[in-house]
Every structure is written in structure tokens, then in C-alpha cells.
């Protein structure tokens, strides 16, 4: 049991490092994509999948911002 917990600890540590590296860059990418879709939406109506993407980006940005605090 103790060995299994050690393996899980190592796995979780690696996972955390992979998902938290360059968080500022990831946030900037999301903001850039949101800005692109916002600009496009000002010129023409967004397609349904673009509106869904914009909502998902907004949720992701909120999630990432909370995680980087």
C-alpha cells in the first residue's frame, strides 16, 4: 500500500507540473482567441460553434485565473 501511494504521489506531482507550467502563456493564448472571436463577432454574426467556443474559452480563462492565484 505504501508503495502504491508513493507512485500516486509521483504521478500527481508530474501531472501538476505539466498542467501548471507556462500558465501565463496559456492564459494569453485564451485571451487572444477570445479577442479574435469578439472582433469577428463585431463584424459579422458568429456561427454556433464559434459562440460555444467563446463560452468555453471564457470558462477556461476563469478556471486558469483562479488556479494561478
Secondary structure, DSSP 8 states (H G I E B T S, - for coil): -HHHHHHHHHHHHHHHHHHHTTHHHHHHHHHHHHHHHHHHHHHS---HHHHHHHHHHHHHHHHHHHHT-
